[in-house]
Amino acid sequence: MSTVEYMRTIREKYSKMGYAPYGWHEATEAPPWTPLAKPLSECRVGMMTTAGTYVAGQEAYFYKDDTSHRPIPSNTPVENLRFSHLTENYLPDARRDPNCAFPIEPLRQLVDEGVIGGLADNFFSCMGAVYSKRRVDEEVAPAIYEAFAKEGVDVAYLVPL
């Protein structure tokens, strides 16, 4: 399926679900540049994915505009990771190798190699199919910012799906 066909398919799918045509976000200004205050090898690293990742035993994501997020302990065994996303065709690879959507083992390896200083106790996930920019701005982003602040992260690794 080409990119154009994919976009048409997505538009039709969401129209049938009762959504108004999607209004693409356009940034009006560049985000503030925030250089690291210390070397990465001394930083506490957090991770956030929009893959709908959760730990076995946690509640899966609801498919329509679920703005919740899940904490995922950074010591979670990869075989305990699960995925729930509105667009199921994004998930077969993640279910075969969770690290492609939630690279928890590579981050642990970077700690072992001394590339990064350490990991936050918890990483975070949300279901990226939230089609209201307002809800992302007012609900998702502040909740994730607060969660990272509580974890004391110096830098966050963002993994979009």
Beta strands, then each sheet from edge to edge (+ up, - down):
strand 1: 44-49
strand 2: 53-55
strand 3: 69-73
strand 4: 81-83
strand 5: 118-119
strand 6: 122-126
strand 7: 155-159
sheet 1: 3+ 6- 1- 5-
sheet 2: 3+ 6- 1- 7-
sheet 3: 2+ 4-
end
